[in-house]
Amino acid sequence: MLSFCCCLNSCWQPTEEESLYDGVEDLVFHCQLAHGSPTGIISGFSNVTELYQKIAACYDMEASQILFCTLNTHEIDLGHLLGGLVGLGDFIFTHCKGIAQEIV
């Protein structure tokens, strides 16, 4: 299974082993942090837990920092929560834990 993660600003070049890969290519999805970030490219996941791990690796953070993901909107919209299905054209927005603040 091919798997990679990079930001669009960097160049990804397949290794010789990957370029000889003759199986079906993985689906590729675009993601961003909901509060703003470069667009990441993720692939090679088969469930939500693996998706969160791939996103966390892409943005150099812990998967436990991800609260939830929405599809095609950065807003907190329960109608667009990521469930078990991600469409080919869907853009994944990741909502993360913030810094705890005490309000007086």
NORDA-V100938 format. One record per backbone hydrogen bond with DSSP energy under -0.5 kcal/mol. CO is the residue of the C=O (numbers start at 1). NH is the residue of the N-H. Records with the same first field share a line. If there is no record, write none. Layout:
CO=NH / NH
This chain:
4=43
6=41
7=10
11=13
15=19
16=20
18=21
27=44
29=42
30=92
31=40
32=94
33=36
39=8
40=31 / 42
41=6
42=29
47=51
48=52
49=53
50=54
51=55
52=56
53=57
54=58
55=59
56=61
57=60
62=65
63=66
65=67 / 97
68=95
69=82
70=72 / 93
75=77
77=80
78=81
80=71
85=83
87=90
90=30
91=72 / 93
92=32
93=70
94=34 / 96
95=67 / 68
101=103
102=104
